[in-house]
Amino acid sequence: MAMERQLSSPSAAGVGLLGAGVVGSQVARVLVQPDTDFRHLLSLNGILVRDKSRPRDGVPSDLITTDPERVLGDDRNDIIVEVMGGEEPAHSYMAAALKAGKHVVTANKEVLAKYGDELTNLAAENGVTLSYEASVGGGIPVLAVIQDSLRANRIESIRAIINGTTNFVLSSMEESGSSFEDALAEAQSLGYAEADPTADVDAHDAVYKLSILTRLAFGASVNPEAIHREGIRHIGAKDLRYAGALGFTIKLLAIARSDANGVRCRVHPALVPVEVPMANVNGVLNAVELNGDLLGPLWLQGRGAGAGPTASAVMGDVLRIAKTMFTQSGKGQSTNNGSSTREIEPDVIDMDDLRVRYYVRLAAIDKFGVLAKVASVFGDAQISIASVLQFDSDDERGLADLVIMTHPSREANMQEAAMRLRQLDVVASLENLIRVEDYDEV
């Protein structure tokens, strides 16, 4: 049964904060800052942390606790802000808050990707709001745009750079010619990458975010494990150099596209033509391109990570809820508390029938007859070759780099060809296989 939650105070909405790390501390500082225009709307009542002894500049020590009940069970708190990260106990705390009739604001893409439907239903059942603008794109208001500004549109496609770490690494490799390992070490030294970068460089983070975007844009509940995922560990400096010679750069893209058969979601490195805007999104910037049936393409770009942008998105959600509580006596749903306006949930379709162009890099034995054998493999797989270029040679080993660009081909056929290429006696190794994202298609 839906509940109508009243303000805990006649003058301010009570806020409980779960987590006071880099982002949580920034949110706390904003909430207690005395000279903001919205200070009278909000009252921070408690901050849950794991370690009380850790120094947190500008965060009121008298509000800090290690007891979750002091935040979740405090009747003064109308809004629970979760910025602790990780799957548990964050998921359990959010579920408990929603069941207690408290609004929840979170930046936790992993929990939303895995439990989004459950939490959304809990919010609806209890007449409260689940808001998560900060979970995708940092300070870029992409979720609000999908749910508000594009409400009259049927979203047809999403194409995005939504992981700042991988974008920085690829940009650095392209600019300096450095290896993946060196570029990653630079990102870690600058604080752009974690000590354990797995979530970023193996594309788990981007998959979680794409799952959230897909739920909102297409009404499709996509388990993160169902999204095709490839990270950037296999991208070499050679690939970026060769791609540049062919008129492309390489970006880790998150792509979801809807058609009559359903929605296909994929996250992987892609060759992007250098003349399109996405090719020029460098460093830690994020960008999201949405295509609506009425509006056409819409481009959003900004800082996708960091304490400032994430806190900005979190506070935007908090203030939206607080103002709604004051104007509607606790009723009203957040712009992020639901999915698309489509009545029927579309099917999620696999990669087999995807048709794109491919970049294939082979280390081939430098001798007569190699091209004929390679071409035979592509021909047998019904793949048409657009061009073959020879780049660097290794005279000592008798090898040469061959880069093959195909015409649009079926994914299943390309994977079959890749398997056979690895078995050819004239191919020392299939060094890389990268899809091309063409921009003459939506």
JOWOSUL-V658329 format. One record per pair of residues at least 24 apart in sequence whose ideal C-beta (glycine too) atoms are under 8 Angstrom apart, sorted by the first residue. I is the first residue (numbers start at 1). J is the second residue. D is the distance in whole Angstrom. If there is no record, write none. Layout:
i = {I | I}
j = {J | J}
d = {D | D}
This chain:
i = {1 | 2 | 2 | 2 | 2 | 3 | 3 | 3 | 3 | 4 | 4 | 4 | 4 | 5 | 5 | 5 | 5 | 5 | 5 | 5 | 5 | 6 | 6 | 7 | 7 | 7 | 7 | 8 | 8 | 8 | 8 | 9 | 9 | 11 | 12 | 12 | 12 | 12 | 13 | 13 | 13 | 13 | 13 | 13 | 13 | 13 | 13 | 13 | 14 | 14 | 14 | 14 | 14 | 14 | 14 | 15 | 15 | 15 | 15 | 15 | 15 | 15 | 15 | 15 | 15 | 16 | 16 | 16 | 16 | 16 | 16 | 16 | 16 | 16 | 16 | 16 | 16 | 17 | 17 | 17 | 17 | 17 | 17 | 17 | 18 | 18 | 18 | 18 | 18 | 18 | 18 | 18 | 18 | 18 | 19 | 19 | 19 | 19 | 19 | 19 | 20 | 20 | 20 | 20 | 20 | 20 | 21 | 21 | 21 | 22 | 23 | 23 | 23 | 23 | 23 | 23 | 23 | 24 | 24 | 24 | 25 | 25 | 25 | 25 | 25 | 26 | 26 | 26 | 26 | 27 | 27 | 27 | 27 | 27 | 28 | 28 | 28 | 28 | 28 | 29 | 29 | 30 | 30 | 31 | 32 | 32 | 32 | 38 | 38 | 41 | 41 | 41 | 41 | 42 | 42 | 42 | 43 | 45 | 45 | 45 | 45 | 46 | 46 | 46 | 46 | 47 | 48 | 68 | 72 | 72 | 72 | 72 | 73 | 77 | 78 | 78 | 78 | 78 | 78 | 79 | 79 | 79 | 79 | 79 | 79 | 80 | 80 | 81 | 81 | 81 | 81 | 82 | 82 | 82 | 83 | 83 | 83 | 83 | 83 | 84 | 85 | 86 | 87 | 87 | 91 | 91 | 94 | 94 | 95 | 95 | 98 | 98 | 98 | 98 | 98 | 99 | 100 | 101 | 101 | 101 | 102 | 103 | 103 | 103 | 103 | 103 | 103 | 103 | 104 | 104 | 104 | 104 | 105 | 105 | 105 | 105 | 105 | 105 | 105 | 106 | 106 | 106 | 106 | 106 | 107 | 107 | 107 | 107 | 107 | 107 | 108 | 108 | 109 | 109 | 109 | 109 | 109 | 109 | 110 | 112 | 112 | 112 | 113 | 113 | 113 | 113 | 113 | 113 | 114 | 114 | 114 | 116 | 116 | 116 | 116 | 117 | 117 | 120 | 120 | 120 | 123 | 123 | 124 | 124 | 124 | 127 | 127 | 129 | 129 | 129 | 129 | 129 | 129 | 130 | 130 | 130 | 131 | 131 | 131 | 131 | 131 | 131 | 131 | 132 | 132 | 132 | 133 | 133 | 133 | 133 | 133 | 134 | 134 | 134 | 134 | 134 | 135 | 135 | 135 | 136 | 136 | 136 | 136 | 137 | 137 | 137 | 137 | 137 | 137 | 137 | 137 | 138 | 138 | 138 | 138 | 138 | 138 | 138 | 138 | 138 | 138 | 139 | 139 | 139 | 139 | 139 | 139 | 139 | 139 | 140 | 140 | 140 | 140 | 140 | 140 | 140 | 140 | 141 | 141 | 141 | 142 | 142 | 142 | 142 | 143 | 143 | 143 | 143 | 143 | 144 | 144 | 144 | 145 | 145 | 145 | 146 | 146 | 146 | 146 | 146 | 147 | 147 | 147 | 147 | 148 | 150 | 150 | 150 | 150 | 151 | 152 | 153 | 153 | 153 | 153 | 154 | 154 | 154 | 154 | 155 | 155 | 155 | 155 | 155 | 155 | 155 | 156 | 156 | 156 | 156 | 156 | 156 | 157 | 157 | 157 | 157 | 157 | 157 | 157 | 157 | 158 | 158 | 158 | 158 | 158 | 158 | 158 | 158 | 158 | 158 | 158 | 158 | 159 | 159 | 159 | 159 | 159 | 159 | 159 | 159 | 160 | 160 | 160 | 160 | 160 | 160 | 160 | 160 | 160 | 160 | 161 | 161 | 161 | 161 | 161 | 161 | 161 | 161 | 161 | 161 | 161 | 162 | 162 | 162 | 162 | 162 | 162 | 162 | 162 | 163 | 163 | 163 | 163 | 163 | 163 | 163 | 163 | 164 | 164 | 164 | 164 | 164 | 164 | 164 | 164 | 165 | 165 | 165 | 165 | 165 | 165 | 165 | 165 | 165 | 166 | 166 | 166 | 166 | 166 | 166 | 166 | 167 | 167 | 167 | 167 | 167 | 167 | 167 | 167 | 168 | 168 | 168 | 168 | 169 | 169 | 169 | 170 | 170 | 170 | 170 | 170 | 170 | 170 | 170 | 171 | 171 | 173 | 173 | 173 | 174 | 174 | 174 | 174 | 177 | 177 | 177 | 178 | 179 | 179 | 180 | 180 | 180 | 180 | 180 | 192 | 192 | 201 | 201 | 201 | 202 | 202 | 202 | 203 | 203 | 203 | 203 | 203 | 203 | 203 | 204 | 206 | 206 | 206 | 207 | 207 | 209 | 210 | 210 | 210 | 210 | 210 | 211 | 213 | 213 | 213 | 214 | 214 | 214 | 215 | 215 | 216 | 216 | 216 | 216 | 217 | 217 | 217 | 218 | 218 | 218 | 218 | 218 | 218 | 219 | 219 | 219 | 219 | 219 | 219 | 219 | 220 | 220 | 220 | 220 | 220 | 220 | 221 | 222 | 222 | 222 | 226 | 226 | 227 | 227 | 227 | 228 | 228 | 228 | 228 | 228 | 228 | 229 | 229 | 229 | 230 | 230 | 230 | 232 | 234 | 235 | 235 | 235 | 236 | 236 | 238 | 238 | 238 | 238 | 238 | 239 | 239 | 239 | 239 | 242 | 242 | 242 | 242 | 242 | 242 | 243 | 243 | 243 | 244 | 245 | 245 | 246 | 246 | 246 | 246 | 246 | 247 | 247 | 247 | 248 | 248 | 248 | 248 | 248 | 248 | 249 | 249 | 250 | 251 | 251 | 251 | 253 | 253 | 255 | 257 | 258 | 261 | 261 | 262 | 262 | 262 | 262 | 263 | 263 | 263 | 263 | 264 | 264 | 264 | 264 | 264 | 265 | 266 | 266 | 268 | 268 | 269 | 269 | 270 | 270 | 270 | 270 | 271 | 271 | 271 | 271 | 271 | 272 | 272 | 273 | 273 | 276 | 277 | 278 | 278 | 291 | 297 | 351 | 351 | 352 | 352 | 352 | 353 | 353 | 353 | 354 | 354 | 355 | 355 | 355 | 355 | 356 | 356 | 356 | 356 | 356 | 356 | 356 | 357 | 357 | 357 | 357 | 357 | 357 | 357 | 357 | 357 | 358 | 358 | 358 | 358 | 358 | 358 | 358 | 358 | 358 | 358 | 359 | 359 | 359 | 359 | 359 | 359 | 359 | 359 | 360 | 360 | 360 | 360 | 360 | 360 | 360 | 360 | 360 | 361 | 361 | 361 | 361 | 361 | 361 | 361 | 361 | 362 | 362 | 362 | 362 | 362 | 362 | 362 | 362 | 362 | 363 | 363 | 363 | 363 | 363 | 363 | 363 | 363 | 364 | 364 | 364 | 364 | 364 | 364 | 364 | 365 | 365 | 365 | 365 | 365 | 366 | 366 | 366 | 366 | 367 | 367 | 369 | 370 | 370 | 370 | 371 | 373 | 373 | 374 | 374 | 374 | 374 | 374 | 374 | 377 | 377 | 377 | 377 | 378 | 378 | 378 | 380 | 380 | 381 | 381 | 381 | 381 | 381 | 381 | 382 | 382 | 382 | 383 | 383 | 383 | 383 | 383 | 384 | 397 | 399 | 401 | 405 | 408}
j = {125 | 124 | 125 | 126 | 127 | 101 | 126 | 127 | 128 | 127 | 329 | 330 | 331 | 78 | 101 | 102 | 103 | 127 | 128 | 325 | 330 | 329 | 330 | 78 | 325 | 326 | 330 | 75 | 76 | 77 | 78 | 43 | 76 | 40 | 40 | 41 | 42 | 43 | 41 | 42 | 43 | 78 | 79 | 318 | 321 | 322 | 325 | 326 | 43 | 45 | 74 | 76 | 77 | 78 | 79 | 42 | 43 | 44 | 45 | 77 | 78 | 79 | 80 | 81 | 318 | 45 | 46 | 47 | 48 | 71 | 72 | 74 | 77 | 79 | 80 | 81 | 102 | 44 | 46 | 47 | 48 | 71 | 81 | 83 | 48 | 68 | 71 | 80 | 81 | 82 | 83 | 84 | 90 | 93 | 48 | 49 | 82 | 83 | 84 | 85 | 47 | 48 | 49 | 56 | 59 | 64 | 83 | 84 | 85 | 307 | 83 | 107 | 134 | 307 | 310 | 311 | 314 | 81 | 83 | 84 | 56 | 57 | 58 | 59 | 307 | 307 | 308 | 310 | 311 | 81 | 83 | 311 | 314 | 315 | 56 | 58 | 59 | 60 | 63 | 58 | 59 | 311 | 315 | 315 | 58 | 59 | 60 | 319 | 322 | 319 | 322 | 323 | 326 | 318 | 319 | 322 | 76 | 71 | 74 | 76 | 77 | 70 | 71 | 74 | 77 | 71 | 84 | 93 | 96 | 97 | 100 | 102 | 100 | 102 | 102 | 103 | 321 | 322 | 325 | 103 | 104 | 105 | 318 | 321 | 322 | 104 | 105 | 105 | 106 | 314 | 318 | 106 | 107 | 108 | 107 | 108 | 134 | 310 | 314 | 108 | 110 | 110 | 111 | 114 | 115 | 119 | 119 | 130 | 119 | 122 | 122 | 123 | 126 | 128 | 130 | 126 | 126 | 126 | 127 | 128 | 128 | 128 | 129 | 130 | 131 | 321 | 325 | 334 | 128 | 129 | 130 | 131 | 131 | 132 | 134 | 314 | 317 | 318 | 321 | 130 | 131 | 132 | 134 | 135 | 132 | 134 | 135 | 310 | 313 | 314 | 132 | 135 | 135 | 136 | 205 | 208 | 209 | 212 | 208 | 208 | 211 | 212 | 207 | 208 | 209 | 211 | 212 | 224 | 208 | 223 | 224 | 211 | 212 | 215 | 221 | 215 | 221 | 337 | 338 | 339 | 333 | 337 | 333 | 337 | 338 | 330 | 331 | 321 | 324 | 332 | 333 | 334 | 337 | 334 | 336 | 337 | 317 | 320 | 321 | 334 | 335 | 336 | 337 | 212 | 317 | 336 | 313 | 314 | 316 | 317 | 336 | 310 | 311 | 313 | 314 | 317 | 208 | 209 | 212 | 162 | 209 | 212 | 213 | 162 | 209 | 286 | 288 | 300 | 302 | 304 | 313 | 164 | 286 | 302 | 303 | 304 | 305 | 306 | 309 | 310 | 313 | 302 | 303 | 304 | 308 | 309 | 310 | 312 | 313 | 286 | 288 | 300 | 301 | 302 | 303 | 304 | 309 | 300 | 313 | 316 | 213 | 288 | 290 | 300 | 212 | 213 | 216 | 335 | 336 | 316 | 335 | 336 | 290 | 298 | 300 | 213 | 216 | 217 | 290 | 340 | 216 | 335 | 336 | 338 | 335 | 290 | 292 | 295 | 298 | 341 | 294 | 292 | 293 | 294 | 295 | 292 | 293 | 294 | 342 | 217 | 218 | 258 | 290 | 291 | 292 | 340 | 257 | 258 | 291 | 292 | 293 | 442 | 255 | 256 | 257 | 258 | 289 | 290 | 291 | 442 | 210 | 213 | 214 | 217 | 254 | 255 | 256 | 257 | 288 | 289 | 290 | 291 | 253 | 254 | 255 | 278 | 288 | 289 | 291 | 437 | 209 | 210 | 213 | 253 | 254 | 255 | 286 | 287 | 288 | 289 | 251 | 252 | 253 | 254 | 278 | 281 | 285 | 286 | 287 | 288 | 304 | 205 | 206 | 209 | 210 | 254 | 286 | 288 | 304 | 200 | 203 | 205 | 206 | 209 | 252 | 286 | 304 | 192 | 283 | 284 | 285 | 286 | 303 | 304 | 305 | 192 | 193 | 194 | 197 | 200 | 201 | 205 | 284 | 305 | 200 | 201 | 203 | 206 | 231 | 232 | 252 | 251 | 252 | 281 | 282 | 283 | 284 | 285 | 286 | 192 | 193 | 283 | 284 | 193 | 201 | 232 | 232 | 235 | 240 | 249 | 250 | 251 | 252 | 269 | 282 | 283 | 235 | 237 | 240 | 240 | 244 | 249 | 250 | 237 | 240 | 241 | 237 | 236 | 237 | 232 | 233 | 235 | 236 | 237 | 284 | 305 | 231 | 232 | 233 | 229 | 231 | 233 | 229 | 230 | 231 | 232 | 252 | 267 | 268 | 229 | 252 | 254 | 267 | 254 | 267 | 254 | 254 | 255 | 256 | 265 | 267 | 265 | 254 | 256 | 288 | 256 | 263 | 265 | 339 | 340 | 336 | 338 | 339 | 340 | 256 | 290 | 340 | 256 | 258 | 263 | 340 | 342 | 346 | 339 | 340 | 341 | 342 | 344 | 345 | 346 | 262 | 263 | 345 | 346 | 347 | 348 | 345 | 263 | 265 | 348 | 265 | 348 | 265 | 266 | 267 | 265 | 266 | 267 | 268 | 350 | 351 | 266 | 267 | 268 | 267 | 268 | 269 | 269 | 432 | 269 | 432 | 434 | 431 | 432 | 361 | 391 | 392 | 401 | 431 | 359 | 361 | 432 | 434 | 359 | 361 | 389 | 391 | 401 | 403 | 271 | 359 | 434 | 274 | 389 | 391 | 271 | 359 | 389 | 403 | 405 | 273 | 274 | 275 | 272 | 273 | 274 | 279 | 359 | 436 | 274 | 279 | 434 | 278 | 279 | 281 | 278 | 437 | 437 | 442 | 346 | 347 | 349 | 346 | 347 | 348 | 349 | 346 | 347 | 348 | 349 | 348 | 349 | 350 | 351 | 354 | 348 | 351 | 354 | 434 | 435 | 434 | 435 | 434 | 435 | 436 | 437 | 359 | 434 | 435 | 436 | 437 | 437 | 439 | 438 | 439 | 439 | 301 | 437 | 439 | 442 | 442 | 411 | 412 | 410 | 411 | 412 | 410 | 411 | 412 | 410 | 411 | 408 | 409 | 410 | 411 | 408 | 409 | 411 | 435 | 436 | 437 | 438 | 386 | 405 | 406 | 407 | 408 | 409 | 435 | 436 | 438 | 383 | 404 | 405 | 406 | 409 | 414 | 433 | 434 | 435 | 436 | 403 | 404 | 405 | 432 | 433 | 434 | 435 | 436 | 403 | 404 | 405 | 406 | 418 | 421 | 430 | 432 | 433 | 401 | 402 | 403 | 404 | 430 | 431 | 432 | 433 | 401 | 402 | 403 | 404 | 421 | 427 | 429 | 430 | 431 | 394 | 399 | 400 | 401 | 427 | 428 | 429 | 431 | 399 | 400 | 401 | 402 | 426 | 427 | 428 | 398 | 399 | 426 | 427 | 428 | 393 | 398 | 399 | 400 | 398 | 426 | 426 | 402 | 426 | 427 | 402 | 424 | 426 | 402 | 404 | 421 | 424 | 426 | 427 | 417 | 420 | 421 | 424 | 404 | 406 | 417 | 417 | 420 | 409 | 413 | 414 | 416 | 417 | 420 | 409 | 410 | 413 | 407 | 409 | 413 | 414 | 417 | 409 | 428 | 428 | 431 | 436 | 438}
d = {8 | 8 | 7 | 7 | 4 | 4 | 5 | 5 | 7 | 6 | 7 | 5 | 6 | 7 | 5 | 7 | 8 | 7 | 6 | 8 | 4 | 7 | 5 | 6 | 6 | 7 | 7 | 6 | 4 | 7 | 5 | 6 | 7 | 7 | 6 | 6 | 6 | 4 | 6 | 6 | 7 | 5 | 6 | 8 | 7 | 4 | 6 | 8 | 5 | 5 | 7 | 4 | 4 | 5 | 7 | 6 | 7 | 5 | 7 | 6 | 7 | 5 | 8 | 6 | 7 | 6 | 5 | 8 | 8 | 4 | 7 | 6 | 4 | 7 | 5 | 7 | 8 | 7 | 7 | 5 | 7 | 7 | 5 | 7 | 5 | 8 | 6 | 6 | 7 | 5 | 7 | 5 | 7 | 6 | 7 | 7 | 7 | 4 | 3 | 7 | 5 | 8 | 5 | 6 | 6 | 7 | 7 | 7 | 7 | 5 | 5 | 6 | 8 | 5 | 5 | 6 | 7 | 8 | 4 | 7 | 5 | 7 | 7 | 5 | 8 | 4 | 7 | 8 | 4 | 6 | 6 | 5 | 5 | 7 | 8 | 7 | 5 | 7 | 8 | 4 | 7 | 6 | 6 | 8 | 8 | 8 | 6 | 6 | 8 | 7 | 5 | 7 | 7 | 7 | 8 | 6 | 7 | 8 | 6 | 5 | 6 | 5 | 4 | 6 | 7 | 7 | 7 | 6 | 6 | 6 | 7 | 8 | 8 | 6 | 6 | 6 | 8 | 8 | 7 | 5 | 8 | 6 | 6 | 6 | 7 | 5 | 7 | 5 | 7 | 6 | 6 | 4 | 8 | 6 | 5 | 8 | 8 | 8 | 7 | 8 | 8 | 7 | 6 | 7 | 5 | 8 | 6 | 8 | 7 | 6 | 4 | 5 | 6 | 6 | 7 | 6 | 8 | 5 | 7 | 6 | 6 | 5 | 4 | 8 | 7 | 5 | 8 | 8 | 7 | 7 | 5 | 7 | 5 | 7 | 8 | 6 | 4 | 5 | 7 | 8 | 8 | 5 | 7 | 7 | 7 | 4 | 5 | 6 | 7 | 6 | 8 | 6 | 4 | 7 | 7 | 4 | 5 | 6 | 5 | 7 | 8 | 5 | 7 | 4 | 8 | 4 | 6 | 5 | 8 | 8 | 7 | 7 | 7 | 6 | 7 | 8 | 5 | 7 | 6 | 7 | 8 | 6 | 8 | 7 | 8 | 8 | 7 | 5 | 8 | 7 | 6 | 4 | 5 | 7 | 7 | 5 | 4 | 7 | 6 | 4 | 8 | 5 | 7 | 7 | 7 | 5 | 4 | 8 | 6 | 5 | 6 | 5 | 8 | 4 | 5 | 7 | 8 | 7 | 6 | 6 | 5 | 5 | 6 | 6 | 8 | 5 | 6 | 7 | 7 | 5 | 8 | 8 | 6 | 7 | 6 | 4 | 5 | 7 | 4 | 5 | 6 | 5 | 5 | 8 | 7 | 3 | 7 | 5 | 6 | 6 | 6 | 5 | 7 | 4 | 8 | 7 | 8 | 7 | 7 | 7 | 7 | 5 | 8 | 5 | 8 | 8 | 6 | 7 | 5 | 8 | 5 | 7 | 7 | 7 | 7 | 7 | 5 | 5 | 7 | 8 | 6 | 4 | 6 | 7 | 5 | 7 | 5 | 7 | 7 | 7 | 6 | 3 | 6 | 5 | 6 | 7 | 4 | 8 | 8 | 4 | 6 | 7 | 6 | 7 | 6 | 7 | 7 | 6 | 5 | 7 | 6 | 6 | 7 | 7 | 4 | 7 | 8 | 8 | 4 | 5 | 8 | 6 | 7 | 6 | 7 | 7 | 5 | 8 | 7 | 7 | 6 | 8 | 6 | 8 | 5 | 7 | 8 | 5 | 8 | 7 | 8 | 7 | 7 | 7 | 5 | 8 | 7 | 6 | 4 | 7 | 6 | 7 | 7 | 8 | 7 | 5 | 7 | 6 | 5 | 8 | 8 | 8 | 5 | 5 | 7 | 5 | 5 | 7 | 6 | 6 | 7 | 5 | 5 | 8 | 6 | 8 | 7 | 7 | 8 | 4 | 7 | 6 | 8 | 5 | 4 | 6 | 5 | 8 | 7 | 4 | 7 | 8 | 7 | 8 | 6 | 6 | 7 | 7 | 8 | 5 | 4 | 7 | 7 | 7 | 7 | 7 | 6 | 7 | 7 | 5 | 8 | 5 | 5 | 7 | 7 | 7 | 6 | 7 | 7 | 8 | 6 | 6 | 7 | 8 | 4 | 6 | 7 | 6 | 5 | 5 | 7 | 6 | 8 | 5 | 8 | 7 | 7 | 7 | 6 | 7 | 6 | 6 | 7 | 8 | 6 | 8 | 5 | 6 | 6 | 8 | 4 | 7 | 5 | 6 | 4 | 7 | 6 | 5 | 7 | 7 | 6 | 5 | 5 | 8 | 5 | 7 | 4 | 8 | 6 | 6 | 6 | 8 | 8 | 7 | 8 | 5 | 6 | 6 | 5 | 8 | 7 | 8 | 6 | 6 | 7 | 7 | 6 | 7 | 5 | 5 | 6 | 7 | 6 | 4 | 4 | 8 | 4 | 8 | 5 | 7 | 8 | 5 | 6 | 5 | 8 | 6 | 7 | 7 | 6 | 5 | 7 | 6 | 5 | 7 | 6 | 7 | 4 | 7 | 7 | 8 | 5 | 8 | 5 | 7 | 7 | 4 | 6 | 6 | 6 | 6 | 7 | 8 | 7 | 7 | 7 | 7 | 7 | 7 | 8 | 8 | 6 | 6 | 7 | 8 | 7 | 8 | 6 | 8 | 5 | 5 | 7 | 8 | 8 | 8 | 8 | 8 | 8 | 8 | 7 | 7 | 6 | 6 | 8 | 6 | 6 | 6 | 8 | 8 | 7 | 6 | 5 | 7 | 6 | 7 | 7 | 8 | 6 | 7 | 8 | 6 | 7 | 5 | 5 | 3 | 6 | 4 | 5 | 7 | 6 | 7 | 8 | 5 | 8 | 7 | 7 | 7 | 7 | 7 | 8 | 6 | 6 | 8 | 7 | 5 | 7 | 4 | 5 | 6 | 7 | 4 | 7 | 5 | 8 | 8 | 6 | 5 | 8 | 8 | 8 | 5 | 8 | 5 | 8 | 7 | 6 | 4 | 6 | 7 | 7 | 7 | 4 | 5 | 7 | 6 | 7 | 6 | 7 | 8 | 5 | 6 | 7 | 7 | 7 | 7 | 6 | 6 | 6 | 7 | 7 | 4 | 6 | 8 | 8 | 7 | 5 | 6 | 5 | 6 | 7 | 6 | 7 | 7 | 8 | 6 | 7 | 7 | 5 | 8 | 6 | 7 | 4 | 8 | 7 | 8 | 8 | 7 | 7 | 6 | 6 | 7 | 5 | 8 | 8 | 4 | 4 | 8 | 7 | 5 | 8 | 7 | 7 | 5 | 7 | 6 | 6 | 8 | 5 | 8 | 6 | 7 | 4 | 5 | 6 | 7 | 6 | 8 | 5 | 6 | 5 | 7 | 6 | 6 | 5 | 7 | 6 | 6 | 5 | 6 | 4 | 7 | 7 | 7 | 8 | 5 | 8 | 8 | 6 | 5 | 7 | 7 | 7 | 7 | 7 | 7 | 5 | 5 | 6 | 7 | 8 | 7 | 6 | 8 | 7 | 8 | 5 | 7 | 5 | 4 | 7 | 8 | 8 | 6 | 8 | 4 | 6 | 6 | 6 | 7 | 8 | 6 | 7 | 8 | 8}
